[in-house]
Amino acid sequence: MSILHAVVLGLVQGLSEFLPISSSGHLELTRWLFGWSELDTELETTFDVAVHLGTLVGALAYLRRDVARLTAAGLGPVLRRRPWTTDGRIAWALVVSAVPAGIVGVLFEEQLRGADRIWLIAVMLIVFGVVLGFADRLQGTRGMQEFGWWPALAMGLGQALALQPGVSRSGATITVGRALGFSRDATARLAFLMSLPVIAGAGVLRFAEVSVPSSFWPPFVVGIVTSALTGYLAVWGTLVLVRTRTFGPFIVYRVVLGVAVLALLASPWR
């Protein structure tokens, strides 16, 4: 893998991970469009996990105050027998939200290996873009303080759907959050916080299973750094945008991209 390929894929991953447009789908589409197939399936998956970890670093850097506050509030009642607070409840609800994705990932790992078909990614972009559009039109006033066990499980189930490329982890959780009446700002922030344990868990499990050849470490590191920097910008930009705007631009983008990919597949050029 060349450094240029690593930079491009790192940029794609970082910019799309926290936008409701599917980072895994965009990674597959980028490889497909440019004909990049120099890695075998194992190394390709490992690289994707690596750049996901890069966006995890970027998100942690931006959300560090939220993460520190919630971690302290969640561990306080357990380690020091402090009284439960709203932040403590939210912290453990975020942990619970990761359970559905973990279960689905373990039980359906083999089936998900064939989930990166280009036509299927395009269809998922369109379908879940339309679903997000309907959910975003609903009125939502609930804040993060109302995030409990049942919203956590519901949004966690939405997050589990994103194991299929094209669905989008943040898009699915935002869709469910909006349907449950949460505000755009609260839903986006919850979606980003919910993604942290899932990405971290997937990264640890993946790198415990594989060995990366020494020759691949330079592009892997470049991809991780690139995705971390752009992931930070994506979190910041999305939270700024949704305070005054709808998710409409992302919905239009998803539908247009999905239709364009399907048209290209049906054309003689592919």
C-alpha positions in Angstrom: 0.0 0.0 0.0 1.4 3.4 -1.0 1.5 6.4 1.4 -0.8 8.3 -1.0 -3.5 5.6 -0.8 -3.1 5.6 3.0 -3.6 9.4 3.1 -6.6 9.4 0.8 -8.3 6.5 2.8 -7.4 8.2 6.1 -9.0 11.4 4.9 -12.1 9.6 3.7 -12.4 7.7 7.0 -11.8 10.7 9.2 -14.3 13.0 7.4 -17.0 10.4 7.1 -16.9 8.5 10.4 -18.8 11.0 12.5 -21.0 12.4 9.6 -24.2 10.4 9.0 -22.9 9.1 5.7 -21.1 5.8 6.5 -17.4 5.7 6.7 -17.1 2.0 6.0 -19.2 2.4 2.9 -17.1 5.3 1.7 -13.9 3.3 2.2 -15.2 0.5 0.0 -16.5 2.9 -2.6 -13.2 4.7 -2.7 -11.3 1.5 -3.3 -13.9 0.4 -5.9 -13.8 3.7 -7.8 -10.0 3.9 -8.0 -9.5 0.1 -8.4 -7.3 -0.1 -5.3 -7.0 -3.8 -4.4 -3.3 -4.2 -3.4 -4.2 -5.6 0.1 -5.7 -9.0 0.8 -8.9 -9.2 2.7 -7.3 -9.6 6.1 -4.9 -6.6 5.8 -7.6 -4.5 4.2 -9.9 -5.1 7.1 -7.1 -4.5 9.6 -6.3 -1.2 7.8 -9.9 -0.1 8.1 -9.9 -0.9 11.8 -6.7 1.1 12.2 -8.1 4.2 10.6 -11.2 3.8 12.7 -8.9 3.9 15.7 -7.5 7.1 14.3 -10.9 8.7 14.3 -11.4 7.4 17.9 -8.3 9.4 18.9 -9.6 12.5 17.1 -13.0 12.1 18.8 -11.5 11.5 22.2 -9.4 14.7 21.8 -12.5 16.8 21.0 -14.8 15.1 23.6 -12.1 14.8 26.3 -14.0 16.9 28.8 -17.2 14.9 28.3 -15.3 11.6 28.5 -13.4 12.6 31.7 -16.5 13.9 33.4 -18.7 10.9 32.5 -15.9 8.4 33.4 -15.4 10.0 36.8 -19.2 10.1 37.4 -19.6 6.5 36.3 -16.8 5.0 38.4 -17.5 7.1 41.5 -20.5 5.1 42.8 -18.7 1.8 42.0 -15.2 2.5 43.4 -15.9 5.1 46.1 -19.5 4.5 47.0 -20.5 7.9 46.0 -24.2 8.7 45.2 -25.4 8.2 41.7 -25.6 11.3 39.6 -27.2 12.1 36.2 -23.7 11.9 34.6 -23.1 8.6 36.2 -26.3 7.1 34.8 -25.5 8.5 31.4 -22.0 6.9 31.6 -23.3 3.4 32.3 -26.1 3.9 29.7 -23.4 4.6 27.1 -21.7 1.3 28.1 -25.0 -0.6 27.7 -25.5 1.0 24.3 -22.4 -0.9 23.0 -23.8 -4.3 23.9 -26.1 -4.8 20.8 -23.3 -4.0 18.3 -20.9 -6.3 20.2 -23.4 -9.2 20.2 -24.2 -8.7 16.5 -20.5 -8.5 15.6 -19.7 -11.7 17.3 -22.7 -13.8 16.2 -22.7 -12.6 12.6 -19.0 -12.1 11.8 -19.0 -14.5 8.9 -22.1 -13.2 7.3 -20.9 -9.6 7.6 -17.7 -10.4 5.6 -19.8 -10.4 2.4 -21.7 -7.2 3.3 -19.4 -4.9 1.3 -21.0 -5.4 -2.1 -21.1 -2.1 -3.9 -24.7 -2.3 -5.0 -25.8 -3.1 -1.4 -23.8 -0.2 -0.1 -25.5 2.1 -2.5 -28.9 0.8 -1.6 -28.2 1.3 2.1 -27.0 4.8 1.5 -30.3 5.7 -0.1 -32.7 3.7 2.2 -31.2 4.9 5.5 -30.7 8.4 4.2 -34.5 8.6 3.5 -35.2 7.1 7.0 -33.0 9.7 8.6 -34.9 12.4 6.6 -38.2 11.3 8.1 -36.8 11.0 11.6 -35.1 14.4 11.4 -38.4 16.1 10.6 -39.8 15.1 14.0 -39.7 17.6 16.9 -37.1 16.8 19.5 -36.4 18.6 22.8 -35.0 15.9 25.0 -31.5 16.6 26.2 -28.6 14.3 27.2 -29.8 14.2 30.8 -32.8 12.1 29.7 -30.5 9.4 28.2 -31.2 6.2 30.2 -31.2 2.4 29.8 -34.1 2.1 27.3 -32.9 4.9 24.9 -29.4 3.4 25.2 -30.6 0.0 24.1 -32.8 1.4 21.3 -30.0 3.6 19.9 -27.5 0.7 20.5 -29.7 -1.5 18.2 -29.5 1.2 15.6 -25.8 1.4 16.0 -25.6 -2.4 15.4 -27.2 -2.0 12.0 -24.2 0.0 10.9 -22.1 -3.1 10.8 -23.5 -3.2 7.3 -21.5 -0.7 5.2 -23.6 2.1 3.8 -25.9 2.3 6.9 -23.7 4.6 9.0 -23.1 4.3 12.7 -23.8 7.9 13.5 -26.6 8.0 11.0 -28.4 5.1 12.5 -28.0 6.2 16.1 -29.0 9.8 15.2 -32.1 8.4 13.4 -33.2 6.5 16.5 -32.4 9.3 18.8 -34.4 11.8 16.7 -37.3 9.3 16.6 -37.1 9.1 20.5 -37.5 12.9 20.7 -33.9 14.0 21.4 -32.7 17.3 20.1 -30.2 17.4 17.1 -27.3 18.5 19.3 -28.0 16.0 22.1 -28.5 13.2 19.5 -25.2 14.0 17.7 -23.2 14.2 20.9 -24.7 10.9 22.2 -24.0 9.2 18.8 -20.3 10.3 19.0 -19.9 9.2 22.6 -21.7 5.9 21.9 -19.2 5.1 19.1 -16.1 5.3 21.3 -16.4 2.0 23.2 -17.5 0.2 20.0 -14.6 1.4 17.9 -12.2 0.8 20.8 -13.5 -2.8 21.3 -13.3 -3.6 17.6 -9.8 -2.3 17.4 -8.5 -4.3 20.3 -10.1 -7.5 19.1 -8.8 -7.1 15.6 -5.2 -6.3 16.4 -5.2 -9.3 18.9 -6.0 -11.6 16.0 -3.7 -10.4 13.2 -0.1 -9.6 12.6 0.8 -6.6 10.4 3.9 -7.0 8.3 6.6 -4.5 9.1 6.5 -3.1 5.5 2.9 -2.1 6.0 3.4 -0.1 9.2 4.4 3.3 7.6 1.1 3.5 5.5 -0.9 2.2 8.5 0.6 4.9 10.8 0.0 7.6 8.1 -3.6 6.5 7.7 -4.2 6.6 11.5 -2.7 10.1 11.9 -4.7 11.4 8.9 -7.9 10.0 10.1 -7.3 11.3 13.7 -6.8 14.9 12.5 -9.8 14.8 10.1 -12.0 13.0 12.6 -11.4 15.8 15.1 -12.5 18.3 12.5 -15.6 16.2 11.6 -16.8 16.0 15.2 -16.3 19.8 15.6 -18.0 20.6 12.3 -21.0 18.4 12.8 -21.7 19.7 16.3 -21.4 23.3 15.1 -23.7 22.6 12.1 -26.5 20.8 13.9 -27.0 23.6 16.4 -28.5 25.8 13.7 -29.2 23.4 10.7 -30.9 20.1 10.0 -29.3 16.9 8.7 -30.8 17.8 5.3 -27.5 18.2 3.4 -26.2 14.8 4.5 -29.5 13.2 3.5 -29.4 14.7 0.0 -25.7 13.7 -0.3 -26.5 10.1 0.6 -29.3 9.7 -1.9 -27.4 11.4 -4.7 -24.3 9.3 -4.1 -26.3 6.0 -3.9 -28.2 6.8 -7.1 -24.9 7.7 -8.8 -23.2 4.5 -7.8 -26.1 2.4 -9.0 -26.2 4.2 -12.3 -22.4 3.7 -12.7 -22.9 0.0 -11.9 -25.5 -0.3 -14.6 -23.4 1.6 -17.2 -20.9 0.0 -19.6 -18.0 1.7 -17.8 -18.3 -0.7 -14.8 
